[in-house]
Amino acid sequence: MAFELPPLPYDYSALEPHIDTQTMQIHHDKHHAAYVTNLNKALESAPDAAGKSIDAILADLNAVPDNVRQAVINNGGGHYNHTLFWEIMGPKGGGEPKGDLAKAIEANFGNYEGLREKMNNAGLTRFGSGWAWLVLDKDGKLQVLSTANQDCPVSTGQKPLVGIDVWEHAYYLKYQNRRGDYLSAWWNVINWDAVAARYAKLK
Ligand code: MN
């Protein structure tokens, strides 16, 4: 079955004033929709992928035919990354992590501030388009990294907990060239309950 664009789990205006309504509309309805359309198009040439989850496809890119592999990396990654992005943001976002997740963050980064600085730095220093990530690595340890384009950490054996989109389309209407301002503001919309649920499921 073809992949479908998941509905945004809240209103386009729900993340105001940190992320503006028009950016959310274009980002979800145009950018994410295009990744889904182009992923489905690419998979027409990859019959073995039919019925696989997007996680399973991205975790085993060698199984994707050569002629469509890059299209699947770009558009399959785009679909996975944005689905995660909508999930881990929310209208009552911000604050600090709690429970087991908070303990793991403290153990790895000193405190929540340490994590935030590290992720903002990963996003700021990503040249061009890409993502800043908090992932669980193969040993179950938390790690901060960034990827280019729509490259997804699932393809390198890591499990994403938080992904921050640093493509210009994610922030340019409101923040123009000020990626750092966008990154600082972004932490006001993080949905820590959703991140904690991913951590509990994936660790
Ligand atoms: Mn995006």
py3Dmol code that shows the C-alpha trace and the ligand (Angstrom):
import py3Dmol

protein = """\
ATOM      1  CA  MET A   1       0.000   0.000   0.000  1.00  0.00           C
ATOM      2  CA  ALA A   2       1.195   3.451  -0.772  1.00  0.00           C
ATOM      3  CA  PHE A   3       2.411   5.731   1.985  1.00  0.00           C
ATOM      4  CA  GLU A   4       0.078   8.544   3.007  1.00  0.00           C
ATOM      5  CA  LEU A   5       0.623  12.014   4.414  1.00  0.00           C
ATOM      6  CA  PRO A   6      -0.318  11.831   8.108  1.00  0.00           C
ATOM      7  CA  PRO A   7      -2.522  14.696   9.281  1.00  0.00           C
ATOM      8  CA  LEU A   8      -0.836  17.346  11.388  1.00  0.00           C
ATOM      9  CA  PRO A   9      -1.747  16.374  14.986  1.00  0.00           C
ATOM     10  CA  TYR A  10      -2.718  19.980  15.883  1.00  0.00           C
ATOM     11  CA  ASP A  11      -3.748  23.225  14.170  1.00  0.00           C
ATOM     12  CA  TYR A  12      -1.368  24.999  11.826  1.00  0.00           C
ATOM     13  CA  SER A  13      -1.422  27.930  14.245  1.00  0.00           C
ATOM     14  CA  ALA A  14      -0.795  25.795  17.360  1.00  0.00           C
ATOM     15  CA  LEU A  15       2.928  26.513  17.563  1.00  0.00           C
ATOM     16  CA  GLU A  16       2.594  30.305  17.313  1.00  0.00           C
ATOM     17  CA  PRO A  17       4.427  32.533  18.010  1.00  0.00           C
ATOM     18  CA  HIS A  18       7.500  30.300  17.808  1.00  0.00           C
ATOM     19  CA  ILE A  19       6.633  28.679  14.499  1.00  0.00           C
ATOM     20  CA  ASP A  20       4.247  30.672  12.349  1.00  0.00           C
ATOM     21  CA  THR A  21       1.049  29.392  10.764  1.00  0.00           C
ATOM     22  CA  GLN A  22       2.084  29.909   7.149  1.00  0.00           C
ATOM     23  CA  THR A  23       5.340  28.024   7.643  1.00  0.00           C
ATOM     24  CA  MET A  24       3.412  25.091   9.150  1.00  0.00           C
ATOM     25  CA  GLN A  25       0.920  25.070   6.258  1.00  0.00           C
ATOM     26  CA  ILE A  26       3.569  25.058   3.554  1.00  0.00           C
ATOM     27  CA  HIS A  27       5.861  22.713   5.468  1.00  0.00           C
ATOM     28  CA  HIS A  28       3.221  20.049   6.063  1.00  0.00           C
ATOM     29  CA  ASP A  29       0.898  20.412   3.060  1.00  0.00           C
ATOM     30  CA  LYS A  30       3.549  21.069   0.402  1.00  0.00           C
ATOM     31  CA  HIS A  31       6.979  19.852   1.548  1.00  0.00           C
ATOM     32  CA  HIS A  32       5.980  16.751   3.500  1.00  0.00           C
ATOM     33  CA  ALA A  33       3.284  15.924   0.942  1.00  0.00           C
ATOM     34  CA  ALA A  34       5.867  16.066  -1.851  1.00  0.00           C
ATOM     35  CA  TYR A  35       8.175  13.647  -0.007  1.00  0.00           C
ATOM     36  CA  VAL A  36       5.298  11.169   0.311  1.00  0.00           C
ATOM     37  CA  THR A  37       4.323  11.506  -3.372  1.00  0.00           C
ATOM     38  CA  ASN A  38       7.904  11.084  -4.555  1.00  0.00           C
ATOM     39  CA  LEU A  39       8.569   8.185  -2.176  1.00  0.00           C
ATOM     40  CA  ASN A  40       5.568   6.331  -3.606  1.00  0.00           C
ATOM     41  CA  LYS A  41       6.760   7.079  -7.132  1.00  0.00           C
ATOM     42  CA  ALA A  42      10.247   5.736  -6.357  1.00  0.00           C
ATOM     43  CA  LEU A  43       8.842   2.590  -4.743  1.00  0.00           C
ATOM     44  CA  GLU A  44       6.987   1.704  -7.942  1.00  0.00           C
ATOM     45  CA  SER A  45      10.411   0.473  -9.088  1.00  0.00           C
ATOM     46  CA  ALA A  46      11.054  -1.395  -5.813  1.00  0.00           C
ATOM     47  CA  PRO A  47       8.375  -4.088  -5.553  1.00  0.00           C
ATOM     48  CA  ASP A  48      10.223  -5.850  -2.704  1.00  0.00           C
ATOM     49  CA  ALA A  49       9.619  -2.816  -0.511  1.00  0.00           C
ATOM     50  CA  ALA A  50       5.851  -3.113  -0.845  1.00  0.00           C
ATOM     51  CA  GLY A  51       4.275  -3.684   2.546  1.00  0.00           C
ATOM     52  CA  LYS A  52       7.430  -2.751   4.477  1.00  0.00           C
ATOM     53  CA  SER A  53       7.287   0.045   7.042  1.00  0.00           C
ATOM     54  CA  ILE A  54       9.257   3.190   6.355  1.00  0.00           C
ATOM     55  CA  ASP A  55      11.534   2.257   9.290  1.00  0.00           C
ATOM     56  CA  ALA A  56      12.271  -1.126   7.733  1.00  0.00           C
ATOM     57  CA  ILE A  57      12.980   0.397   4.314  1.00  0.00           C
ATOM     58  CA  LEU A  58      15.375   3.030   5.714  1.00  0.00           C
ATOM     59  CA  ALA A  59      17.111   0.489   7.952  1.00  0.00           C
ATOM     60  CA  ASP A  60      18.001  -1.692   4.950  1.00  0.00           C
ATOM     61  CA  LEU A  61      18.773   0.597   2.032  1.00  0.00           C
ATOM     62  CA  ASN A  62      20.882  -2.099   0.380  1.00  0.00           C
ATOM     63  CA  ALA A  63      17.645  -3.935  -0.341  1.00  0.00           C
ATOM     64  CA  VAL A  64      16.434  -0.964  -2.416  1.00  0.00           C
ATOM     65  CA  PRO A  65      17.299  -1.145  -6.144  1.00  0.00           C
ATOM     66  CA  ASP A  66      20.273   1.041  -7.175  1.00  0.00           C
ATOM     67  CA  ASN A  67      18.290   3.184  -9.589  1.00  0.00           C
ATOM     68  CA  VAL A  68      15.864   4.436  -6.927  1.00  0.00           C
ATOM     69  CA  ARG A  69      18.010   4.220  -3.770  1.00  0.00           C
ATOM     70  CA  GLN A  70      18.872   7.922  -3.641  1.00  0.00           C
ATOM     71  CA  ALA A  71      15.230   8.869  -4.247  1.00  0.00           C
ATOM     72  CA  VAL A  72      14.219   6.621  -1.345  1.00  0.00           C
ATOM     73  CA  ILE A  73      16.932   8.131   0.902  1.00  0.00           C
ATOM     74  CA  ASN A  74      15.692  11.632   0.070  1.00  0.00           C
ATOM     75  CA  ASN A  75      11.949  11.097   0.071  1.00  0.00           C
ATOM     76  CA  GLY A  76      11.665   8.174   2.477  1.00  0.00           C
ATOM     77  CA  GLY A  77      13.889  10.094   4.872  1.00  0.00           C
ATOM     78  CA  GLY A  78      11.766  13.182   4.264  1.00  0.00           C
ATOM     79  CA  HIS A  79       8.625  11.236   5.129  1.00  0.00           C
ATOM     80  CA  TYR A  80      10.091   9.616   8.264  1.00  0.00           C
ATOM     81  CA  ASN A  81      11.791  12.771   9.538  1.00  0.00           C
ATOM     82  CA  HIS A  82       8.767  15.030   9.153  1.00  0.00           C
ATOM     83  CA  THR A  83       6.361  12.489  10.672  1.00  0.00           C
ATOM     84  CA  LEU A  84       8.648  12.436  13.725  1.00  0.00           C
ATOM     85  CA  PHE A  85       8.996  16.232  13.703  1.00  0.00           C
ATOM     86  CA  TRP A  86       5.208  16.824  13.945  1.00  0.00           C
ATOM     87  CA  GLU A  87       4.925  14.181  16.665  1.00  0.00           C
ATOM     88  CA  ILE A  88       7.563  15.641  18.982  1.00  0.00           C
ATOM     89  CA  MET A  89       6.218  19.201  18.847  1.00  0.00           C
ATOM     90  CA  GLY A  90       3.001  20.466  20.381  1.00  0.00           C
ATOM     91  CA  PRO A  91       1.001  23.491  21.485  1.00  0.00           C
ATOM     92  CA  LYS A  92       1.726  22.995  25.200  1.00  0.00           C
ATOM     93  CA  GLY A  93       5.401  22.382  24.599  1.00  0.00           C
ATOM     94  CA  GLY A  94       8.568  23.480  26.285  1.00  0.00           C
ATOM     95  CA  GLY A  95       9.652  23.025  29.869  1.00  0.00           C
ATOM     96  CA  GLU A  96      12.108  20.339  30.840  1.00  0.00           C
ATOM     97  CA  PRO A  97      12.210  16.572  30.421  1.00  0.00           C
ATOM     98  CA  LYS A  98      11.164  14.382  33.345  1.00  0.00           C
ATOM     99  CA  GLY A  99      11.667  10.869  34.681  1.00  0.00           C
ATOM    100  CA  ASP A 100      13.957   8.296  33.060  1.00  0.00           C
ATOM    101  CA  LEU A 101      14.577  10.493  30.052  1.00  0.00           C
ATOM    102  CA  ALA A 102      15.729  13.374  32.249  1.00  0.00           C
ATOM    103  CA  LYS A 103      18.077  11.017  34.100  1.00  0.00           C
ATOM    104  CA  ALA A 104      19.577   9.767  30.830  1.00  0.00           C
ATOM    105  CA  ILE A 105      20.022  13.349  29.595  1.00  0.00           C
ATOM    106  CA  GLU A 106      21.769  14.311  32.844  1.00  0.00           C
ATOM    107  CA  ALA A 107      24.034  11.264  32.658  1.00  0.00           C
ATOM    108  CA  ASN A 108      25.083  12.084  29.068  1.00  0.00           C
ATOM    109  CA  PHE A 109      25.034  15.870  28.857  1.00  0.00           C
ATOM    110  CA  GLY A 110      25.272  17.093  32.469  1.00  0.00           C
ATOM    111  CA  ASN A 111      21.825  18.636  32.344  1.00  0.00           C
ATOM    112  CA  TYR A 112      19.058  19.736  30.014  1.00  0.00           C
ATOM    113  CA  GLU A 113      20.927  22.946  29.173  1.00  0.00           C
ATOM    114  CA  GLY A 114      23.887  20.845  28.056  1.00  0.00           C
ATOM    115  CA  LEU A 115      21.676  18.898  25.673  1.00  0.00           C
ATOM    116  CA  ARG A 116      20.071  22.041  24.296  1.00  0.00           C
ATOM    117  CA  GLU A 117      23.408  23.716  23.646  1.00  0.00           C
ATOM    118  CA  LYS A 118      24.766  20.631  21.953  1.00  0.00           C
ATOM    119  CA  MET A 119      21.734  20.268  19.697  1.00  0.00           C
ATOM    120  CA  ASN A 120      21.615  23.951  18.815  1.00  0.00           C
ATOM    121  CA  ASN A 121      25.271  23.784  17.928  1.00  0.00           C
ATOM    122  CA  ALA A 122      24.673  20.702  15.765  1.00  0.00           C
ATOM    123  CA  GLY A 123      21.898  22.562  13.941  1.00  0.00           C
ATOM    124  CA  LEU A 124      23.867  25.785  13.559  1.00  0.00           C
ATOM    125  CA  THR A 125      26.978  24.119  12.200  1.00  0.00           C
ATOM    126  CA  ARG A 126      25.135  21.898   9.711  1.00  0.00           C
ATOM    127  CA  PHE A 127      26.138  23.546   6.421  1.00  0.00           C
ATOM    128  CA  GLY A 128      23.195  23.848   4.049  1.00  0.00           C
ATOM    129  CA  SER A 129      20.102  21.746   4.657  1.00  0.00           C
ATOM    130  CA  GLY A 130      19.689  19.014   7.216  1.00  0.00           C
ATOM    131  CA  TRP A 131      18.656  17.990  10.701  1.00  0.00           C
ATOM    132  CA  ALA A 132      19.958  18.079  14.278  1.00  0.00           C
ATOM    133  CA  TRP A 133      19.227  14.890  16.197  1.00  0.00           C
ATOM    134  CA  LEU A 134      19.089  13.330  19.620  1.00  0.00           C
ATOM    135  CA  VAL A 135      19.354   9.590  19.023  1.00  0.00           C
ATOM    136  CA  LEU A 136      19.823   6.337  20.871  1.00  0.00           C
ATOM    137  CA  ASP A 137      22.918   4.678  19.494  1.00  0.00           C
ATOM    138  CA  LYS A 138      23.418   0.933  19.098  1.00  0.00           C
ATOM    139  CA  ASP A 139      24.504   0.627  22.750  1.00  0.00           C
ATOM    140  CA  GLY A 140      21.404   2.427  23.974  1.00  0.00           C
ATOM    141  CA  LYS A 141      23.381   5.583  24.750  1.00  0.00           C
ATOM    142  CA  LEU A 142      22.078   9.076  23.959  1.00  0.00           C
ATOM    143  CA  GLN A 143      23.981  10.919  21.269  1.00  0.00           C
ATOM    144  CA  VAL A 144      23.655  14.283  19.482  1.00  0.00           C
ATOM    145  CA  LEU A 145      24.484  14.479  15.793  1.00  0.00           C
ATOM    146  CA  SER A 146      23.400  16.136  12.577  1.00  0.00           C
ATOM    147  CA  THR A 147      22.681  14.797   9.122  1.00  0.00           C
ATOM    148  CA  ALA A 148      22.640  16.425   5.698  1.00  0.00           C
ATOM    149  CA  ASN A 149      19.545  16.716   3.514  1.00  0.00           C
ATOM    150  CA  GLN A 150      16.910  14.172   4.585  1.00  0.00           C
ATOM    151  CA  ASP A 151      19.410  11.501   5.630  1.00  0.00           C
ATOM    152  CA  CYS A 152      17.808   9.579   8.484  1.00  0.00           C
ATOM    153  CA  PRO A 153      19.707   8.129  11.488  1.00  0.00           C
ATOM    154  CA  VAL A 154      17.662   4.929  11.128  1.00  0.00           C
ATOM    155  CA  SER A 155      19.842   4.129   8.088  1.00  0.00           C
ATOM    156  CA  THR A 156      22.958   4.151  10.288  1.00  0.00           C
ATOM    157  CA  GLY A 157      21.430   1.969  12.996  1.00  0.00           C
ATOM    158  CA  GLN A 158      20.399   4.736  15.382  1.00  0.00           C
ATOM    159  CA  LYS A 159      16.974   5.402  16.846  1.00  0.00           C
ATOM    160  CA  PRO A 160      15.827   9.030  16.635  1.00  0.00           C
ATOM    161  CA  LEU A 161      14.220  10.583  19.716  1.00  0.00           C
ATOM    162  CA  VAL A 162      14.296  14.257  18.694  1.00  0.00           C
ATOM    163  CA  GLY A 163      14.869  15.740  15.255  1.00  0.00           C
ATOM    164  CA  ILE A 164      15.022  19.466  14.533  1.00  0.00           C
ATOM    165  CA  ASP A 165      14.549  20.439  10.911  1.00  0.00           C
ATOM    166  CA  VAL A 166      17.136  23.083   9.939  1.00  0.00           C
ATOM    167  CA  TRP A 167      16.201  23.359   6.273  1.00  0.00           C
ATOM    168  CA  GLU A 168      15.465  26.997   5.440  1.00  0.00           C
ATOM    169  CA  HIS A 169      11.865  26.013   4.612  1.00  0.00           C
ATOM    170  CA  ALA A 170      11.407  25.252   8.345  1.00  0.00           C
ATOM    171  CA  TYR A 171      12.113  28.805   9.502  1.00  0.00           C
ATOM    172  CA  TYR A 172      12.828  31.314   6.730  1.00  0.00           C
ATOM    173  CA  LEU A 173       9.447  33.098   6.580  1.00  0.00           C
ATOM    174  CA  LYS A 174       9.701  34.131  10.224  1.00  0.00           C
ATOM    175  CA  TYR A 175      13.404  34.032  11.020  1.00  0.00           C
ATOM    176  CA  GLN A 176      15.009  34.665   7.597  1.00  0.00           C
ATOM    177  CA  ASN A 177      18.757  33.974   7.942  1.00  0.00           C
ATOM    178  CA  ARG A 178      18.634  33.737  11.759  1.00  0.00           C
ATOM    179  CA  ARG A 179      18.795  29.975  12.181  1.00  0.00           C
ATOM    180  CA  GLY A 180      20.100  30.417  15.726  1.00  0.00           C
ATOM    181  CA  ASP A 181      16.976  32.372  16.752  1.00  0.00           C
ATOM    182  CA  TYR A 182      14.784  29.639  15.307  1.00  0.00           C
ATOM    183  CA  LEU A 183      16.729  26.973  17.188  1.00  0.00           C
ATOM    184  CA  SER A 184      16.464  28.888  20.476  1.00  0.00           C
ATOM    185  CA  ALA A 185      12.723  29.355  20.008  1.00  0.00           C
ATOM    186  CA  TRP A 186      12.187  25.751  18.929  1.00  0.00           C
ATOM    187  CA  TRP A 187      12.574  24.432  22.487  1.00  0.00           C
ATOM    188  CA  ASN A 188       9.333  26.216  23.407  1.00  0.00           C
ATOM    189  CA  VAL A 189       7.382  23.784  21.231  1.00  0.00           C
ATOM    190  CA  ILE A 190       9.064  20.484  22.079  1.00  0.00           C
ATOM    191  CA  ASN A 191       6.577  17.912  23.407  1.00  0.00           C
ATOM    192  CA  TRP A 192       8.602  16.161  26.107  1.00  0.00           C
ATOM    193  CA  ASP A 193       5.834  13.639  26.808  1.00  0.00           C
ATOM    194  CA  ALA A 194       6.057  12.445  23.209  1.00  0.00           C
ATOM    195  CA  VAL A 195       9.865  12.251  23.403  1.00  0.00           C
ATOM    196  CA  ALA A 196       9.688  10.349  26.711  1.00  0.00           C
ATOM    197  CA  ALA A 197       7.220   7.890  25.152  1.00  0.00           C
ATOM    198  CA  ARG A 198       9.627   7.273  22.257  1.00  0.00           C
ATOM    199  CA  TYR A 199      12.484   6.789  24.718  1.00  0.00           C
ATOM    200  CA  ALA A 200      10.482   4.263  26.770  1.00  0.00           C
ATOM    201  CA  LYS A 201       9.569   2.353  23.604  1.00  0.00           C
ATOM    202  CA  LEU A 202      12.977   2.377  21.914  1.00  0.00           C
ATOM    203  CA  LYS A 203      15.542   2.057  24.722  1.00  0.00           C
TER     204      LYS A 203
END
"""
ligand_1 = """\
1
MN
Mn 11.239 20.150 6.434
"""
view = py3Dmol.view(width=600, height=400)
view.addModel(protein, "pdb")
view.setStyle({"model": 0}, {"cartoon": {"style": "trace"}})
view.addModel(ligand_1, "xyz")
view.setStyle({"model": 1}, {"stick": {}})
view.zoomTo()
view.show()
